[in-house]
Amino acid sequence: MGILIVNNMLLTGFDAPVEQVMYLDKIVIAHNLLQAIARVNRVSGESKDKGFVVDYVGIGYHLKKAIDTYDEREQKEVIDALSFPEEELRELKDTHGAVMALLKKHGLANLTDHDAFFDVFYDEDLRFDFMLAFKKLTKCLNLVFPAKQALDYMPDYQALTEIKRAGGETLSR
């Protein structure tokens, strides 16, 4: 994971999409604030959907003021690029529920019964559905971390990882 330290002279022309975290420990305003956020928020292949901004100084007011200088269409683009932890936590909860419901629907309530999963995963459609749901759950967890609420999902996620490894991937080969 890359870490970005912001200094105004580095903002223009600086591009490092692998950077994932930016720590703000001084007030950055207007265009420079949006530039700083854009630097860490660039996508980088499948391994990086977004960046994280750790705000030690309280830039919310300055961010709103910076966004207000743009026209309505540009404001929407900027706001759409931002994410909010409550939404991501809700999506994680929903995605976790969907994976568990899929498994329960096929009689797979015990996450430690690998033999049952192995038997059920002979059905390629079910195995494919599980793999897609697991991938979505992984993405949601990656977006929520490092929030402590993500830890609540780790026991099930670890069990699902074992299931994927034991049944899903083995049969796919």
C-alpha positions as CSV (number, residue, x, y, z in Angstrom):
1,M,0.0,0.0,0.0
2,G,1.4,3.4,-1.0
3,I,1.2,6.5,1.2
4,L,1.0,10.0,-0.2
5,I,2.3,13.0,1.7
6,V,0.9,16.2,0.2
7,N,3.0,19.2,-0.4
8,N,1.5,21.9,-2.7
9,M,4.5,21.9,-5.0
10,L,4.0,18.2,-5.8
11,L,0.3,18.4,-6.8
12,T,0.6,19.7,-10.4
13,G,1.7,17.0,-12.8
14,F,2.1,14.4,-10.0
15,D,0.5,11.1,-10.9
16,A,0.9,7.9,-8.9
17,P,-2.2,5.8,-9.2
18,V,-0.8,3.1,-6.9
19,E,-1.0,5.5,-3.9
20,Q,-3.8,4.4,-1.7
21,V,-3.7,6.6,1.4
22,M,-3.3,10.4,1.8
23,Y,-2.9,11.9,5.3
24,L,-3.9,15.5,5.6
25,D,-2.3,17.3,8.6
26,K,-2.6,20.8,7.3
27,I,-5.4,22.8,5.8
28,V,-5.4,22.6,2.0
29,I,-8.0,24.7,0.2
30,A,-9.8,25.3,-3.1
31,H,-8.3,23.7,-6.2
32,N,-5.3,22.3,-4.4
33,L,-7.6,20.3,-2.1
34,L,-9.4,18.7,-5.0
35,Q,-6.1,18.1,-6.7
36,A,-4.7,16.4,-3.6
37,I,-7.8,14.1,-3.3
38,A,-7.7,13.3,-7.0
39,R,-4.1,12.1,-6.7
40,V,-4.9,9.4,-4.2
41,N,-8.3,8.6,-5.6
42,R,-7.1,7.4,-9.0
43,V,-7.9,3.8,-9.9
44,S,-5.2,1.3,-10.6
45,G,-6.3,-1.9,-12.2
46,E,-8.4,-4.4,-10.3
47,S,-6.4,-4.0,-7.2
48,K,-7.5,-0.4,-6.4
49,D,-11.0,1.0,-6.7
50,K,-10.4,4.2,-4.7
51,G,-8.1,5.9,-2.3
52,F,-8.4,6.9,1.3
53,V,-8.0,10.3,2.8
54,V,-7.2,10.5,6.5
55,D,-8.2,13.9,7.7
56,Y,-6.4,15.2,10.8
57,V,-7.4,18.8,10.4
58,G,-11.1,18.9,9.4
59,I,-11.3,19.8,5.7
60,G,-15.0,19.2,5.3
61,Y,-15.9,22.9,5.1
62,H,-13.0,23.6,2.7
63,L,-14.0,20.6,0.5
64,K,-17.6,21.9,0.3
65,K,-16.3,25.4,-0.6
66,A,-14.0,24.0,-3.2
67,I,-16.8,21.9,-4.8
68,D,-19.1,24.9,-4.8
69,T,-16.8,26.8,-7.2
70,Y,-17.7,24.3,-10.0
71,D,-20.8,24.2,-12.1
72,E,-23.6,21.8,-11.2
73,R,-22.4,19.0,-13.6
74,E,-18.8,19.2,-12.3
75,Q,-20.1,19.2,-8.7
76,K,-22.0,16.0,-9.4
77,E,-18.9,14.4,-10.8
78,V,-16.8,15.3,-7.8
79,I,-19.5,14.2,-5.3
80,D,-20.0,10.9,-7.2
81,A,-16.3,10.2,-6.9
82,L,-16.4,10.6,-3.1
83,S,-17.7,7.7,-1.0
84,F,-19.3,7.7,2.4
85,P,-18.6,5.0,5.0
86,E,-22.3,4.6,5.9
87,E,-23.1,3.6,2.3
88,E,-20.1,1.2,2.1
89,L,-21.0,-0.4,5.4
90,R,-24.6,-0.9,4.2
91,E,-23.4,-2.4,1.0
92,L,-21.1,-4.7,2.9
93,K,-23.9,-5.9,5.1
94,D,-26.2,-6.4,2.1
95,T,-23.5,-8.3,0.1
96,H,-22.7,-10.5,3.1
97,G,-26.4,-11.2,3.5
98,A,-26.7,-12.1,-0.2
99,V,-23.8,-14.6,0.0
100,M,-25.2,-16.2,3.1
101,A,-28.7,-16.4,1.6
102,L,-27.3,-18.0,-1.5
103,L,-25.6,-20.7,0.5
104,K,-28.6,-21.2,2.8
105,K,-30.9,-21.6,-0.2
106,H,-28.9,-24.6,-1.2
107,G,-28.7,-26.1,2.3
108,L,-25.2,-24.9,3.1
109,A,-25.6,-23.3,6.5
110,N,-22.6,-24.8,8.2
111,L,-19.5,-23.0,6.8
112,T,-17.2,-25.6,8.2
113,D,-18.8,-28.5,6.3
114,H,-16.4,-28.4,3.3
115,D,-17.7,-31.8,2.0
116,A,-21.2,-30.4,1.6
117,F,-19.8,-27.5,-0.4
118,F,-17.7,-29.7,-2.5
119,D,-20.8,-31.8,-3.4
120,V,-23.0,-28.8,-4.1
121,F,-20.3,-27.0,-6.2
122,Y,-20.5,-29.7,-8.8
123,D,-23.3,-27.5,-10.1
124,E,-21.3,-25.0,-12.3
125,D,-24.0,-22.4,-12.2
126,L,-24.1,-22.4,-8.4
127,R,-20.3,-22.4,-8.2
128,F,-20.2,-19.4,-10.6
129,D,-22.9,-17.6,-8.5
130,F,-20.9,-18.2,-5.4
131,M,-17.7,-17.0,-7.0
132,L,-19.3,-13.8,-8.1
133,A,-20.9,-13.2,-4.7
134,F,-17.6,-13.9,-3.0
135,K,-15.7,-11.5,-5.3
136,K,-18.3,-8.8,-4.5
137,L,-18.0,-9.4,-0.8
138,T,-14.2,-9.2,-1.1
139,K,-14.5,-5.8,-2.9
140,C,-16.9,-4.5,-0.2
141,L,-14.6,-5.6,2.6
142,N,-11.6,-3.9,0.9
143,L,-13.6,-0.7,0.6
144,V,-14.7,-0.7,4.2
145,F,-11.3,-1.5,5.8
146,P,-9.7,-0.1,7.9
147,A,-13.1,0.6,9.6
148,K,-13.4,-1.6,12.7
149,Q,-17.0,-2.6,11.6
150,A,-15.4,-4.7,8.9
151,L,-13.9,-6.9,11.5
152,D,-17.4,-8.2,12.4
153,Y,-17.4,-9.9,8.9
154,M,-14.0,-11.5,9.1
155,P,-14.9,-14.9,10.7
156,D,-17.5,-15.6,7.9
157,Y,-15.1,-14.2,5.3
158,Q,-12.3,-16.4,6.4
159,A,-14.6,-19.5,6.3
160,L,-15.9,-18.4,2.9
161,T,-12.3,-18.1,1.7
162,E,-11.6,-21.7,2.8
163,I,-14.8,-22.8,1.0
164,K,-13.7,-21.0,-2.1
165,R,-10.3,-22.6,-1.9
166,A,-11.6,-26.1,-1.1
167,G,-14.6,-26.4,-3.4
168,G,-15.0,-23.5,-5.7
169,E,-11.5,-23.3,-7.1
170,T,-10.7,-27.0,-7.0
171,L,-13.7,-27.9,-9.2
172,S,-13.0,-25.0,-11.6
173,R,-9.6,-26.5,-12.6
